[in-house]
Amino acid sequence: MESTLTEKGQATIPKVVRDRLKLKHGDKVKFFFHPDGSVVILPKLPATALRGMLSSKRKGKKAPTIEEMDAAVAEGVVNRYLRAVEP
C-alpha cells in the first residue's frame, strides 16, 4: 500500500490500515522508528482505555497475576513485531 504526501507533508492512511488499527476520525497515532530504518505506526490509546484493567472489581474477575501480566506483555510485543513485518 502507498499514500502520496501533500505539500504540507500530510498523507492519508489507507482504509485497510485504518480498519486494521480500528482508527476513526480524530484518533491519534504514534510512530516508532526502528534501528533498521523501518517505521511502525500504532494507535495512541487514551489513558482511560486502561481504566479498570487491573482492578479486582472487574465484573467479578480476579486481578491478573504477575505471570499473566508478563504473558500479556510478551504477546503484545510479538503482535507488534508481526504487524511491523507483515506485507
C-alpha positions in Angstrom: 0.0 0.0 0.0 1.1 3.5 -0.6 0.0 7.1 0.0 1.1 10.4 -1.5 2.3 13.3 0.6 0.7 16.6 0.2 2.6 19.9 0.0 2.1 20.2 3.8 3.7 16.8 4.3 0.4 15.0 5.1 -0.6 11.6 3.9 -3.9 9.7 4.0 -3.8 6.4 5.9 -5.3 3.8 3.6 -8.7 2.5 4.6 -7.4 -1.1 5.0 -4.8 0.2 7.5 -7.4 2.3 9.4 -9.7 -0.6 9.6 -7.0 -2.9 10.8 -5.9 -0.5 13.5 -9.5 0.4 14.3 -8.8 4.1 13.7 -11.6 6.6 13.3 -11.7 10.4 12.7 -9.9 12.3 15.4 -7.9 9.4 16.7 -4.2 9.9 17.4 -1.4 7.6 16.2 2.2 7.1 17.3 5.2 6.5 15.1 8.1 4.3 16.3 11.5 4.3 14.5 13.5 1.0 14.4 17.3 1.0 14.1 17.0 -0.6 10.7 15.1 2.5 9.4 11.7 1.0 9.4 8.8 2.9 10.9 5.8 1.4 12.8 2.5 3.3 13.2 0.2 2.3 16.2 -2.9 3.8 17.5 -2.4 6.0 20.6 -4.8 4.8 23.3 -6.1 7.3 25.8 -5.2 6.5 29.5 -8.9 6.0 30.1 -8.7 2.8 27.9 -6.6 1.3 30.8 -9.1 2.2 33.5 -10.2 -0.9 35.4 -7.9 -3.2 33.6 -6.1 -4.4 36.8 -9.0 -3.8 39.2 -10.1 -6.8 41.2 -13.6 -5.5 40.9 -13.8 -6.1 37.1 -17.2 -7.7 36.7 -16.4 -10.4 39.2 -13.0 -11.3 37.8 -9.9 -11.6 39.9 -6.9 -9.3 39.3 -4.4 -10.9 37.0 -1.2 -12.4 38.4 2.3 -11.1 37.6 2.7 -14.2 35.3 -0.5 -13.4 33.4 0.6 -9.7 33.0 4.1 -10.9 31.8 2.4 -13.2 29.3 0.2 -10.4 28.1 3.2 -8.1 27.6 5.1 -10.8 25.7 2.1 -11.4 23.5 1.8 -7.6 22.8 5.5 -7.5 21.8 5.1 -10.4 19.4 1.9 -8.9 17.9 3.7 -5.5 17.4 6.6 -7.2 15.7 4.3 -9.2 13.5 2.4 -6.1 12.5 5.7 -4.4 11.6 6.9 -7.2 9.3 3.6 -8.1 7.6 3.4 -7.0 4.0 
